[in-house]
Amino acid sequence: MYIVNSQEMREIDTAAIERIGIPALVLMENAGRAVAEEAMALAAQAAGSLSKRWIVLAGKGNNGADGVVAARHLAEAGYDADVIYADDPAKLRGEAAVQRDIAQRLGLSAAAYGGKGTIEWSRYGGIIDALLGTGSKGGPRGAYAELIREANESGLPIVAADIPSGVDADTGATYDPCIQAASTVALAFVKRGLTQYPGAAAAGRVTVRPIGIPASLAGQIGVTTYTLDKLSLRVKLDADALADRSADTHKGTYGHVLIAAGSQAMSGAGLLCAQAALRGGSGLVTWAVPERIHERLIGHFPEAIIVGLPDQSTGSWGGVTPGEIARLAAGKSALVLGPGFGRWRGDAAWLREVWALADERVPLLLDADALNMIADAADFAAWPRRSGGVVLTPHPGEMSRLLGMSTAEVQRDRIGHARAYAERHGVTLVLKGARTVVATPSGDVYVNGNGNAGMATAGAGDVLAGLIGSLLAQGRNAVQAAALGVWLHGAAGDRAAANRHSPASLIASDIVDQL
């Protein structure tokens, strides 16, 4: 459930060894065994097509020592295992030197890297990458870089110990070169860099294996980043994804959400958002649109209450007064604003007025162009806090505008940027994309693991906005609604993709159908 960065992992290791008294060599033994077992499982899946000879690439630190232990366990299981050290093994210190000496006494094959062309890669069936661990900073250099390049070029399956060499453990950024692993064995806890791209792609299949460190230590040292899954939803957020409804209820029990979305040019955004709100379980959905497009929508969505707001015959939200939205929002359980809005002169001030006029007790979700309006509002930090809670749902481009930096900069540290923005502005922020990040005003962060590339399609974000708005209307607080909505959205996307010939053919309405 916990996701740790490199500093947190160091503190957890120290606490386990010094405070609890678990010997470092015991942790190392468990880690190496876990890596070896993953290598053997990979070999078994290949049904004998892989050679039973493995090569272990070992660095000078504890990650390298884990690799040496893995080589020993492979040898004990009947595999041939050769260790290639990136540095002179005579210079190893501490636990790394202890593991070197044990392997030497057992007659394990080991040698220092002799340079390009000195390893006959065709002799091996697989590679264990134990070159650089979570404490490594900057790009691989020298023999480390050469070994990484040769390993990738070999075409052999690579099992990474804890994190692929060349991946930043804190951000998921990748250096050149970087190991491209078939699988990664995350030891004790998953590292942040394994949850965000491009690091997640370099890691391949990630398996978290216990090594004897009590999970409770993560909470004790103050780790506040978590995987978003059924367990964290239930245990951390009291938002059970499988909760049943009581039989003795009616539509009023499940809230009334107001969806202000869609315009003459983009009415479909509002339709998808409103459909998702109903599919998400809200008892009543009112879909507000500019008056000029109201009539043509009648009958297309019979389950929703469709209301046209006076728009000065423009078909644009720019012609609708903020007071009209605030009036309609009175008595509602949640308000969703922004999908398909478009932009107009003075729209940031317009949104500021809606914010001020709408009952502060009504939870508010802002998406799409509403986020771009906030980005243009120089004084957003001074807007009054809303007691009902606020959820912002930017994609990386919108997040870049909110932060005033490039999209590439946002993507380099999605967790850090999302957390800082949510804390600074007192909002729950959903940074969409692969491995969506949910950041809370208190500084907690949840990283979602489900969903698929087929969901990179027009309208998928509108569906998510409506779904979270529905959960807000049903009485979930902003954090619960955002986290549960993200997880349910990803699960629906996975079901939708499974029903298609290819995920590439998935469209947003497929996600709605699977909610």
Long-range contacts (C-beta under 8 A, 24 or more apart in sequence): 1-215, 1-226, 1-227, 1-229, 1-231, 1-232, 1-235, 1-236, 2-189, 2-190, 2-215, 2-218, 2-219, 2-223, 2-225, 2-226, 2-227, 3-189, 3-190, 3-191, 3-192, 3-195, 3-223, 3-225, 3-226, 3-227, 3-445, 3-447, 4-189, 4-190, 4-191, 4-192, 4-218, 4-223, 4-225, 5-169, 5-170, 5-191, 5-192, 5-225, 6-134, 6-135, 6-169, 6-170, 6-191, 8-218, 8-221, 8-222, 8-223, 9-134, 9-169, 9-188, 9-189, 9-191, 10-134, 10-135, 11-221, 12-188, 12-189, 12-213, 12-217, 12-218, 12-221, 13-213, 15-217, 15-220, 15-221, 16-212, 16-213, 16-214, 16-217, 20-214, 20-217, 22-212, 22-213, 24-62, 24-95, 25-95, 25-98, 26-212, 27-211, 27-212, 27-213, 28-62, 28-65, 28-66, 28-69, 28-95, 28-99, 29-69, 30-210, 30-211, 30-212, 31-66, 31-69, 31-161, 31-162, 31-187, 31-209, 31-211, 32-65, 32-66, 32-67, 32-68, 32-69, 32-70, 32-71, 32-72, 32-73, 32-99, 33-69, 33-70, 33-73, 34-185, 34-187, 34-209, 34-210, 34-211, 35-66, 35-67, 35-69, 35-70, 35-128, 35-130, 35-159, 35-161, 35-185, 36-69, 36-70, 36-71, 36-72, 36-73, 36-74, 36-77, 36-128, 37-73, 37-209, 38-159, 38-183, 38-185, 38-207, 38-209, 39-70, 39-74, 39-126, 39-128, 39-159, 40-74, 40-77, 40-79, 42-126, 42-157, 42-159, 42-182, 42-183, 43-79, 43-125, 43-126, 46-125, 46-157, 50-125, 50-126, 50-157, 51-123, 51-124, 51-125, 51-126, 52-78, 52-79, 52-80, 52-125, 53-79, 53-80, 53-81, 53-82, 53-123, 53-124, 53-125, 54-79, 54-80, 54-81, 54-82, 54-124, 54-125, 54-126, 54-127, 54-128, 55-81, 55-82, 55-83, 55-84, 55-119, 55-121, 55-124, 55-126, 55-127, 55-128, 56-81, 56-82, 56-83, 56-84, 56-127, 56-128, 56-130, 57-84, 57-86, 57-127, 57-128, 57-129, 57-130, 57-131, 57-147, 57-151, 58-83, 58-84, 58-85, 58-86, 58-130, 58-131, 59-85, 59-86, 59-87, 59-130, 59-131, 59-132, 59-133, 59-144, 59-165, 60-85, 60-86, 60-87, 60-91, 60-92, 60-96, 61-96, 61-132, 61-133, 61-135, 62-94, 62-95, 62-96, 62-133, 63-130, 63-131, 63-132, 63-133, 63-134, 63-161, 63-162, 64-92, 64-96, 64-130, 64-131, 65-95, 65-96, 65-98, 65-99, 65-100, 65-130, 66-130, 66-133, 66-161, 66-162, 66-187, 67-128, 67-129, 67-130, 67-161, 68-96, 68-99, 68-100, 68-102, 68-103, 68-108, 68-110, 68-130, 69-99, 70-128, 70-130, 70-161, 71-103, 71-108, 71-128, 72-102, 72-103, 72-106, 72-108, 75-106, 75-108, 80-109, 81-108, 81-109, 82-109, 82-110, 82-111, 82-124, 83-108, 83-109, 83-110, 83-111, 84-110, 84-111, 84-112, 84-113, 84-119, 84-147, 85-110, 85-111, 85-112, 85-113, 86-113, 86-131, 86-142, 86-143, 86-144, 86-147, 87-112, 87-143, 88-112, 113-143, 113-146, 113-147, 115-143, 115-146, 116-146, 116-150, 119-150, 121-150, 121-154, 121-156, 124-154, 124-156, 125-156, 125-157, 126-156, 126-157, 126-158, 126-159, 127-151, 127-154, 127-156, 127-157, 127-158, 127-159, 128-158, 128-159, 128-160, 128-161, 129-158, 129-159, 129-160, 129-161, 129-164, 129-165, 129-179, 129-181, 130-161, 131-165, 131-179, 132-163, 132-165, 132-166, 133-161, 133-162, 133-163, 133-169, 134-162, 134-163, 134-169, 134-191, 135-169, 136-165, 136-169, 138-175, 139-166, 139-175, 139-176, 140-165, 140-166, 140-175, 140-177, 140-178, 145-177, 148-177, 148-178, 148-179, 149-177, 151-179, 152-177, 152-179, 152-180, 157-182, 157-183, 158-182, 158-204, 159-183, 159-184, 159-185, 160-184, 160-185, 160-203, 160-204, 161-185, 161-187, 162-186, 162-187, 162-191, 163-191, 163-193, 163-194, 163-199, 163-203, 164-199, 164-202, 164-203, 166-202, 167-193, 167-194, 167-199, 167-202, 167-203, 168-193, 168-199, 169-193, 170-413, 171-196, 171-199, 171-412, 171-413, 171-415, 171-416, 172-196, 172-197, 172-198, 172-199, 172-200, 172-414, 173-198, 173-199, 173-412, 173-413, 174-198, 174-199, 174-202, 178-202, 180-204, 183-207, 185-209, 187-211, 188-213, 189-213, 189-215, 189-218, 190-227, 192-225, 192-415, 195-227, 195-415, 195-435, 195-447, 195-449, 196-414, 196-415, 196-435, 196-447, 197-411, 197-434, 197-435, 200-434, 200-435, 224-442, 224-443, 224-444, 224-445, 225-415, 225-444, 225-445, 225-446, 225-447, 226-444, 226-445, 226-446, 226-447, 227-446, 227-447, 227-449, 228-436, 228-438, 228-446, 228-447, 228-448, 228-449, 228-483, 228-486, 228-487, 229-449, 229-450, 229-487, 230-487, 232-446, 232-483, 233-483, 233-484, 233-487, 236-444, 236-446, 237-479, 237-480, 237-483, 237-484, 238-480, 239-476, 239-480, 239-483, 239-484, 241-484, 241-487, 241-488, 241-491, 250-283, 251-283, 251-284, 252-283, 252-284, 253-283, 254-281, 254-282, 254-283, 254-284, 254-473, 254-474, 255-282, 255-283, 255-284, 255-333, 255-334, 255-470, 255-472, 255-473, 255-474, 255-475, 256-282, 256-283, 256-284, 256-285, 256-286, 256-331, 256-332, 256-333, 256-473, 257-282, 257-284, 257-285, 257-286, 257-332, 257-333, 257-334, 257-335, 257-336, 257-466, 257-469, 257-470, 257-472, 257-473, 258-286, 258-288, 258-328, 258-329, 258-332, 258-334, 258-335, 258-336, 259-285, 259-286, 259-287, 259-288, 259-336, 259-339, 259-466, 259-469, 260-288, 260-317, 260-325, 260-328, 260-335, 260-336, 260-337, 260-338, 261-287, 261-288, 261-289, 261-336, 261-337, 261-338, 261-339, 261-340, 261-341, 261-462, 261-465, 262-287, 262-289, 262-293, 262-339, 262-340, 263-289, 263-290, 263-293, 263-315, 263-316, 263-317, 263-340, 263-341, 263-342, 264-290, 264-292, 264-293, 264-315, 264-316, 265-340, 265-342, 266-339, 266-340, 266-341, 266-342, 267-293, 267-297, 267-340, 268-340, 268-459, 268-462, 269-339, 269-340, 269-368, 269-459, 269-462, 270-339, 270-340, 270-462, 271-297, 271-300, 271-301, 272-339, 272-459, 272-462, 272-463, 272-466, 272-508, 272-509, 272-512, 273-336, 273-339, 273-340, 273-367, 273-462, 273-463, 273-465, 273-466, 273-469, 274-301, 274-304, 274-466, 275-301, 275-304, 275-463, 275-466, 275-509, 275-512, 276-462, 276-463, 276-464, 276-465, 276-466, 276-467, 276-470, 276-511, 276-512, 276-515, 277-336, 277-466, 277-467, 277-469, 277-470, 277-473, 278-303, 278-304, 278-470, 279-467, 279-470, 279-512, 279-513, 279-515, 280-466, 280-467, 280-468, 280-469, 280-470, 280-471, 280-485, 280-488, 280-515, 281-470, 281-471, 281-474, 282-333, 282-469, 282-470, 282-473, 282-474, 283-473, 285-470, 286-328, 286-332, 288-325, 288-328, 290-314, 290-315, 290-316, 290-317, 290-319, 290-320, 316-342, 316-344, 317-341, 317-342, 317-344, 317-350, 318-342, 318-344, 318-345, 318-346, 318-347, 318-350, 322-350, 322-351, 322-353, 322-354, 322-357, 323-353, 323-357, 325-354, 325-357, 325-358, 326-354, 326-357, 326-358, 326-359, 329-358, 329-359, 329-362, 330-359, 332-362, 332-473, 333-362, 333-363, 333-472, 333-473, 333-474, 333-475, 334-362, 334-363, 334-364, 334-365, 334-469, 334-470, 334-472, 334-473, 335-362, 335-363, 335-364, 335-365, 335-469, 336-365, 336-367, 336-465, 336-466, 336-468, 336-469, 337-364, 337-365, 337-366, 337-367, 337-370, 338-366, 338-367, 338-368, 338-369, 338-370, 338-371, 338-465, 339-367, 339-368, 339-461, 339-462, 339-465, 339-466, 340-368, 340-369, 340-462, 341-368, 341-369, 341-370, 342-369, 343-369, 343-372, 343-373, 347-373, 347-376, 348-373, 348-374, 348-376, 348-377, 349-377, 351-377, 352-377, 352-379, 352-383, 355-383, 355-384, 355-386, 356-383, 356-384, 359-388, 360-384, 360-386, 360-387, 360-388, 361-386, 361-387, 361-388, 362-388, 363-388, 363-389, 363-390, 363-391, 363-472, 363-473, 363-477, 363-478, 363-481, 364-388, 364-389, 364-390, 364-391, 365-390, 365-391, 365-392, 365-393, 365-465, 365-468, 365-469, 365-472, 366-390, 366-391, 366-392, 366-393, 367-392, 367-393, 367-461, 367-462, 367-465, 368-398, 368-461, 368-462, 368-465, 371-398, 371-401, 371-402, 372-398, 372-401, 374-402, 375-401, 375-402, 375-404, 380-425, 381-424, 381-425, 385-426, 389-428, 389-472, 389-477, 389-478, 389-479, 390-426, 390-427, 390-428, 390-478, 391-427, 391-428, 391-429, 391-430, 391-468, 391-472, 391-478, 391-481, 391-482, 392-427, 392-428, 392-429, 392-430, 393-429, 393-430, 393-432, 393-461, 393-464, 393-465, 393-468, 393-482, 394-429, 394-430, 394-431, 394-432, 395-431, 395-432, 395-433, 395-461, 396-431, 396-432, 396-433, 399-431, 415-439, 415-445, 415-447, 418-445, 419-443, 419-445, 427-478, 428-478, 428-479, 428-482, 430-464, 430-468, 430-482, 430-485, 430-486, 432-461, 432-464, 436-486, 436-490, 438-479, 438-482, 438-483, 438-486, 440-479, 444-479, 446-483, 446-486, 448-486, 448-487, 448-490, 449-490, 450-487, 450-490, 450-491, 450-493, 450-494, 451-489, 451-490, 451-493, 451-494, 452-493, 452-494, 452-497, 452-503, 452-506, 453-503, 453-504, 454-493, 454-496, 454-497, 454-500, 454-502, 454-503, 454-504, 454-505, 454-506, 455-490, 455-493, 455-497, 455-506, 455-511, 457-506, 457-507, 457-508, 458-507, 458-508, 459-507, 459-508, 459-509, 460-489, 460-493, 460-508, 460-511, 462-508, 463-489, 463-508, 463-511, 463-512, 463-515, 464-489, 467-515, 488-515, 489-515
